[in-house]
Amino acid sequence: MTFPDGHVGWLVTSHSAARAVLADSRFSSRQELLRSPIPLPVPEPRVPADPGNFIRLDPPEQTRYRRLLMSQFTARRLRQLEPRIREIVDAELDAMDRSGTCADLLEVFALPIPSQVICELLGVPYAERAQFQRNVATLLNMTSSVADIVAAHQSVDSFVTQLVLDKRAHPGDDLLSNLAAIAELTVQELKSMSFLLFAAGYETTANMLALGAFALLTADDQLAALKADPRLFDGAVEELLRYLTIIHIGPVRTALEDVEIDGKVIRRGESVTLSLNAANRDPERFADPDRFDITRNAAGHLAFGHGAHQCLGAQLARIEMRVAFSALFARFPRLRLAVGADEVAVAADMTIYGVHRLPVRWD
């Protein structure tokens, strides 16, 4: 595959090859080695990532930050969060019910639920989320102008800097306060970690909630099966993650030495773009992969990545999706699209796939 800068690299589409690359330490995530597979208004800087930006680092530097965070995302801690997640979901559905009989499900359901969850987990005042979310949307939009991207970066940096300083001066009982209390972490490290946690903590889950609801509302047989047997929701969440795979561009790795994958030799310095959505629809791994089937065993999908950079918040996202979807369709059993499926504005212009709006109605 030819990259926008003229570099010739590789595109990985099979499940086995993608999994192999993601698990192999001979492939690097370091920012200074990465080449974007798509043209960007502001090219990625070919310089080392800021300290704390662990998704653009390799072990052992990346491992240090990941270990600091893993204790905050244990299964036990996340189970303790579930009752509060249910309260948040119920409150949003109450507000949706009071609003009438039609709404944009993205605005009244998919965005506010993960936003509140991550704000409470990190200790970010919910009232301060709006501008940050608009800036992140600008940064993720592949059509944003250079001026808008620069302004968004400046605004995000100012927001996160103040957030970190406030946590160090006035700690609370939250994840960011716990991180800020670690003396060895610099303000820059805390800024980078806070940005990644806040942005990833709502943006990906919000898109999965919206796009997942869209998928279910256009699959009458699957939705009927869920309503008939709520025990299917756990499997449905995994199938939605596999079937939709909202990280639809990348990730990208760079070979640190010559590596043979599936009989092909990837030379040192060559870039590899992994198509996770293609890997999750590999017929060698998932039978009839283009069919949406909530009874399928979708275990082993790569929606959260694999290896050293596998998503830290995977279990939190699963809980939010299961709780939110089960409550949504129990509360609004006659929920349906308010427009034709082909009229729903999908977010193909974003690096994280989703919808821009999801008009629905109920009675």
Salt bridges, closest charged atoms under 4 A:
ASP5 OD2 - ARG35 NH1 2.69
ASP24 OD2 - ARG26 NH2 2.74
GLU32 OE2 - ARG30 NE 2.99
GLU44 OE2 - ARG56 NH2 3.28
GLU82 OE2 - ARG86 NH2 2.94
GLU82 OE2 - ARG322 NH1 3.12
GLU87 OE1 - ARG84 NH1 2.96
ASP94 OD1 - ARG331 NH1 2.86
GLU120 OE2 - ARG84 NH2 2.62
ASP157 OD1 - LYS191 NZ 2.92
ASP174 OD2 - LYS167 NZ 3.07
GLU184 OE2 - ARG64 NE 3.52
GLU189 OE2 - ARG64 NH1 2.85
ASP229 OD1 - ARG231 NE 2.86
ASP234 OD1 - ARG322 NE 3.07
GLU238 OE1 - HIS301 NE2 2.70
GLU238 OE2 - ARG318 NE 2.55
GLU239 OE1 - ARG242 NE 2.81
GLU239 OE2 - ARG296 NE 3.16
ASP258 OD2 - ARG267 NH1 3.07
ASP288 OD2 - ARG291 NE 2.67
ASP290 OD1 - ARG281 NH1 3.21
ASP293 OD2 - ARG291 NH1 2.89
ASP349 OD1 - HIS356 NE2 2.89
ASP363 OD1 - ARG334 NE 2.48
ASP363 OD2 - ARG336 NH2 3.07
